[in-house]
Amino acid sequence: MTDIHDLEIGAPGPFLPPYENVVRNAKTIDSLGYDSMAFPDHFAGFIPESVWTQDVTPLSFLQQSPHTYYELASIMAACASVTEKVKLISAVTEPIRRHPVLLAQTFLTLDHISNGRAILGIGAGEIENIEPYGLNYSGQVGKLREALEIIHLVWKTHEPFNYDGNFWKLKDAVMSLRPLNPERPPPIWIAAMGPKMLKITAEFGDGWIPTHLPPSIYGDRLKTIGKHRQKLAKTGPFTAALWNWCILDEDESVCDKLKENALAKAFALLQPSDGWERLGYEHPFGKDFYSLTDYVPMRYDRKTTMKAIEQVPKEVLDEFYISGNSEAIIKMLEEYCRFGLQHMILWNVTGMFDLERVKSSYKVVKEVLNYVKG
């Protein structure tokens, strides 16, 4: 159990053009007292371009495509260079587009640039960022395990080494850049949901960073990680984190209305089919649908997507989003803390559904931040 006043609060790191906004927003996040900035690592976004239209989202006026992202390491380095206190987290990268040794080098470089504030958030990857680009998505969990072994090996030695895995075979490989603090390489937080990934998190992780889990389920999976860590005699520091999309307003009825926005429903299609089934519904994309392994938004036409959007029920939306005024959000965070949460990234997406609610939504975030920080 975590005292809510010990909870760390993060925000999304700026990852969209124009660059001058990135610098300004990074400085603001740092000055407001957030504990972290979390950066996505995407080629493709979560929304089919077929529905990125004026009738679905006001953002289509400002951003030509839903598939617009600055490159992860470059933007993390830029934000590190203009901030002083805030941690910088990849949320999350994977070892298919980025070779494990490159990941090891990248995050050691960020470790130096940020003066020890970089955190390697990593997972098995999402098919939308891999298969369309000619890369092989199969065996993704095994690839992650081997990558973590290699990263740990690189960080432990500056001598040439060999590695004989199923996916990577290294001979006389060397990468001699050392952590800024030789005793403390960058922490590794793992995005894990299923049993195999939870075990990998216990074995290799310094933290856990999933998304979209209700408090009780979050607590159950955190207990599973704890049991694995106990069996492995892991006693080092471990951070239980979570990031979640939030719809925020002083008027909770406004939040309920915004959830009914077509774009809000389109994001909720990312909820896996087992989550829908638990609430008594069948996912529009099939009973075995799992967005990380099945969803390539670029292949969904407007008719198919809009039909699926129409089928998203209120119960799924209520579970997918953390929503409400500051009092409701604080109450929700207290519940997560009872299940062991230590670091919460509040990803405020209110403005994606109504640009006029940006200011009021961030007023809620500020009230929550001020309460948690005491």
C-alpha positions in Angstrom: 0.0 0.0 0.0 1.3 3.5 -0.9 0.4 6.7 0.8 -1.1 9.0 -1.8 1.3 11.8 -0.8 4.2 9.5 -1.7 2.7 8.8 -5.2 4.8 10.1 -8.1 2.9 11.8 -10.8 3.9 11.9 -14.5 2.7 13.6 -17.6 3.1 12.8 -21.3 6.3 14.2 -22.7 5.8 16.6 -25.7 6.3 14.5 -28.9 4.5 16.5 -31.6 5.5 19.4 -33.8 6.2 22.3 -33.7 9.5 22.0 -31.9 9.2 25.3 -30.2 6.2 24.0 -28.3 8.2 21.0 -27.3 10.8 23.1 -25.5 8.2 25.3 -23.9 6.0 22.4 -22.7 9.0 20.4 -21.3 10.1 23.4 -19.3 6.6 23.9 -18.0 6.2 20.2 -16.9 9.5 20.4 -15.1 8.7 23.7 -13.3 5.2 22.5 -12.2 6.7 19.7 -10.1 5.8 16.6 -12.1 8.0 13.6 -11.4 8.2 12.3 -14.9 7.6 12.8 -18.6 6.6 9.7 -20.6 7.3 9.5 -24.4 5.7 7.1 -26.9 7.7 5.3 -29.5 5.6 5.1 -32.6 5.7 5.1 -36.3 1.9 4.7 -36.5 -0.8 6.0 -34.3 -3.8 4.2 -32.8 -6.5 5.7 -35.0 -7.2 4.8 -38.7 -6.6 7.8 -40.9 -10.0 7.0 -42.5 -11.7 8.5 -39.4 -9.2 11.3 -38.8 -11.7 13.9 -40.1 -13.4 17.1 -38.9 -16.6 15.3 -37.8 -14.7 13.0 -35.5 -12.0 15.1 -34.0 -11.1 18.8 -33.9 -7.4 17.8 -34.0 -7.8 17.1 -37.7 -7.7 20.9 -38.2 -4.3 21.1 -36.4 -2.6 17.8 -37.4 -2.8 16.3 -40.8 -2.6 12.7 -39.7 -2.9 10.5 -36.5 0.5 9.0 -37.4 2.7 12.0 -36.4 5.5 11.4 -33.8 8.9 12.8 -33.2 11.6 10.1 -32.9 11.8 8.9 -29.4 15.5 9.2 -28.4 15.9 12.6 -30.2 13.0 14.2 -28.4 13.9 12.7 -25.1 17.4 14.1 -25.4 16.0 17.5 -26.4 13.7 17.6 -23.4 16.4 16.4 -21.1 18.6 19.2 -22.1 16.1 21.9 -21.1 14.9 20.4 -17.8 16.5 19.8 -14.5 14.4 17.5 -12.2 11.8 15.5 -14.1 12.5 11.9 -15.0 12.2 10.9 -18.7 10.6 7.6 -19.5 10.1 5.8 -22.8 6.5 4.6 -22.7 7.4 2.3 -24.3 10.0 1.2 -26.8 10.8 -2.3 -28.0 13.8 -4.3 -29.3 12.6 -5.1 -32.8 13.0 -1.8 -34.5 15.9 -1.0 -32.1 18.7 -3.5 -31.8 19.3 -4.4 -28.1 22.9 -3.0 -28.2 21.6 0.2 -29.7 19.0 0.4 -27.0 21.7 -0.1 -24.4 23.8 2.7 -26.0 20.8 5.0 -26.5 19.7 4.9 -22.9 23.3 5.3 -21.6 23.6 8.4 -23.8 20.3 9.7 -22.4 21.6 8.8 -18.9 24.5 11.2 -19.5 22.5 14.0 -21.2 19.8 13.9 -18.4 22.2 13.6 -15.5 20.8 10.2 -14.5 17.0 10.9 -15.1 16.4 8.5 -18.0 14.3 5.4 -17.6 14.1 2.6 -20.2 10.4 1.7 -20.5 10.2 -1.3 -22.8 7.8 -4.0 -24.0 7.4 -6.7 -26.6 6.1 -4.2 -29.2 2.9 -3.5 -31.1 2.3 -5.0 -34.5 1.3 -1.7 -36.0 4.8 -0.4 -35.7 6.6 -3.5 -36.9 4.9 -5.7 -39.5 3.9 -2.9 -41.9 7.5 -1.9 -42.1 8.8 -5.3 -43.2 10.0 -6.4 -39.7 9.1 -9.8 -38.2 6.8 -9.6 -35.2 6.7 -13.3 -34.4 8.4 -14.5 -31.2 8.1 -11.0 -29.7 8.2 -12.1 -26.1 11.2 -14.3 -26.6 12.9 -11.4 -28.4 12.2 -9.1 -25.5 13.7 -11.6 -23.0 16.9 -12.0 -25.1 17.1 -8.2 -25.6 17.0 -7.7 -21.8 19.7 -10.2 -21.3 21.9 -8.5 -23.9 21.2 -5.0 -22.4 22.2 -6.1 -18.9 25.3 -7.8 -20.4 26.3 -4.6 -22.2 25.9 -2.5 -19.1 28.0 -4.9 -17.0 31.1 -5.1 -19.1 33.2 -2.9 -21.4 35.0 -6.0 -22.8 34.0 -7.7 -26.1 31.4 -10.4 -25.5 29.5 -13.2 -27.2 25.8 -14.1 -27.0 24.2 -17.1 -28.6 20.4 -16.7 -28.6 17.6 -17.9 -30.7 17.0 -14.4 -32.2 20.4 -12.6 -31.7 23.9 -14.1 -32.1 26.7 -11.8 -31.2 30.4 -12.5 -31.5 33.1 -10.2 -30.2 30.5 -7.5 -29.7 31.6 -4.4 -27.7 29.9 -1.2 -26.5 32.1 0.5 -23.8 30.0 3.5 -22.9 29.4 3.3 -19.1 26.5 4.7 -17.0 27.0 8.1 -15.6 27.0 6.4 -12.2 28.8 3.1 -12.7 26.8 1.6 -9.7 23.4 2.7 -11.1 22.6 2.1 -14.8 19.2 3.5 -16.1 16.3 1.7 -14.5 14.3 -0.7 -16.8 10.5 -0.6 -16.5 8.7 -3.3 -18.4 5.2 -3.0 -20.0 3.7 -6.4 -19.1 0.2 -7.7 -19.1 0.2 -11.5 -19.6 1.7 -14.2 -17.5 5.0 -14.6 -19.5 5.6 -10.9 -19.5 4.9 -10.5 -15.8 7.5 -13.2 -15.1 10.0 -11.4 -17.4 9.2 -8.1 -15.5 10.1 -9.8 -12.2 13.3 -11.3 -13.6 14.7 -8.2 -15.5 12.8 -5.2 -14.4 13.4 -2.4 -11.9 9.7 -1.4 -12.5 6.4 -2.2 -14.1 4.6 0.2 -16.5 1.3 -1.3 -17.9 -1.7 0.7 -19.0 -5.5 0.5 -18.8 -5.9 -1.8 -15.8 -8.6 -1.4 -13.2 -7.3 -1.1 -9.6 -8.1 -4.7 -8.4 -6.7 -6.3 -11.6 -3.6 -4.0 -11.3 -3.1 -5.2 -7.7 -3.5 -8.9 -8.7 -0.8 -8.6 -11.4 1.5 -6.7 -9.1 1.2 -9.5 -6.5 2.1 -12.0 -9.3 5.2 -10.0 -10.1 6.0 -9.9 -6.3 5.7 -13.6 -6.0 8.1 -14.2 -9.0 10.5 -11.7 -7.5 10.4 -13.5 -4.2 11.2 -16.8 -5.9 14.1 -15.2 -7.8 15.3 -13.6 -4.5 15.1 -10.2 -6.1 15.4 -7.6 -3.3 16.4 -4.4 -5.2 14.2 -1.3 -5.6 11.1 -1.8 -7.8 8.6 0.8 -9.0 5.0 -0.1 -9.6 3.9 2.4 -12.3 0.8 2.9 -14.5 -0.1 5.2 -17.3 -3.7 5.8 -18.4 -5.6 8.2 -20.6 -7.7 10.7 -18.6 -10.8 12.7 -19.5 -11.0 15.6 -17.0 -13.3 18.5 -16.1 -14.7 20.2 -13.1 -18.1 19.2 -14.3 -18.3 15.3 -14.3 -21.3 15.4 -16.7 -18.9 17.0 -19.3 -16.6 14.0 -18.9 -19.5 11.6 -19.5 -20.4 13.5 -22.7 -16.8 13.5 -24.0 -16.6 9.8 -23.6 -19.4 9.5 -26.2 -17.2 11.4 -28.7 -16.4 9.1 -31.7 -12.7 9.5 -31.3 -12.9 8.6 -27.6 -14.8 5.4 -28.6 -12.2 4.7 -31.3 -9.4 4.7 -28.7 -11.5 2.4 -26.5 -11.4 -0.2 -29.3 -7.8 -0.8 -28.1 -9.2 -2.5 -25.0 -8.6 -6.3 -25.5 -11.5 -8.6 -26.1 -11.2 -10.2 -22.6 -11.8 -6.8 -21.0 -15.0 -6.5 -23.0 -16.1 -10.0 -22.1 -15.5 -9.3 -18.4 -18.0 -6.5 -18.8 -20.5 -8.7 -20.7 -19.8 -7.6 -24.3 -18.1 -8.9 -27.4 -15.4 -6.9 -29.0 -16.5 -5.6 -32.5 -13.2 -6.9 -34.0 -13.8 -10.5 -32.6 -13.7 -12.5 -29.4 -9.9 -13.1 -29.6 -8.9 -9.5 -30.6 -5.8 -8.2 -28.8 -4.7 -4.8 -30.1 -1.0 -5.2 -29.5 -0.8 -8.3 -31.7 -3.7 -7.8 -34.1 -4.4 -4.1 -34.7 -3.0 -2.3 -37.7 -5.2 0.9 -37.9 -4.0 1.7 -41.5 -6.0 -1.4 -42.7 -9.4 -0.4 -41.3 -11.6 1.6 -43.7 -14.0 4.2 -42.5 -17.1 2.1 -42.7 -15.6 -0.7 -40.7 -14.2 1.6 -38.1 -17.4 3.7 -37.7 -19.5 0.6 -37.3 -17.2 -0.6 -34.5 -17.2 2.8 -32.8 -21.0 2.7 -32.7 -20.8 -0.6 -30.7 -18.6 0.7 -27.9 -20.7 0.6 -24.7 -20.6 3.0 -21.7 -19.2 0.3 -19.4 -16.1 -0.1 -21.6 -15.5 3.6 -21.8 -15.9 4.0 -18.0 -13.2 1.4 -17.5 -10.9 2.5 -20.3 -10.6 6.1 -19.2 -9.9 7.6 -15.8 -12.3 10.5 -15.7 -13.9 13.1 -13.6 -13.1 16.2 -11.5 -10.2 16.5 -9.1 -12.1 14.9 -6.2 -13.0 11.8 -8.4 -9.4 11.5 -9.7 -7.9 11.7 -6.2 -10.3 9.1 -5.0 -9.3 6.8 -7.9 -5.6 7.3 -7.2 -6.1 6.5 -3.6 -7.7 3.2 -4.7 -4.8 2.4 -6.9 -2.4 3.3 -4.1 -4.1 0.7 -1.9 -3.1 -1.9 -4.5 0.5 -0.8 -4.5 0.8 1.9 -7.2 3.8 4.2 -6.8 4.0 6.2 -10.0 1.0 7.4 -12.1 1.3 8.9 -15.5 -1.9 11.0 -16.1 -2.2 11.2 -19.9 -4.8 14.0 -20.3 -6.6 13.5 -23.7 -9.6 15.7 -23.0 -8.5 18.2 -25.6 -8.6 15.6 -28.3 -12.3 15.4 -27.9 -13.0 19.1 -27.2 -10.4 21.8 -27.7 -12.4 24.2 -25.6 -11.9 22.0 -22.5 -8.1 22.0 -22.5 -7.8 24.8 -20.0 -10.4 23.3 -17.6 -8.9 19.8 -17.8 -5.5 21.0 -16.9 -7.0 22.9 -13.9 -8.1 19.5 -12.7 -4.6 18.1 -13.2 -3.1 21.0 -11.3 -5.5 20.4 -8.4 -4.6 16.7 -8.3 -0.9 17.4 -8.5 -1.1 20.0 -5.7 -3.1 17.6 -3.5 -0.7 14.6 -4.0 2.3 16.8 -3.4 0.8 18.0 -0.1 
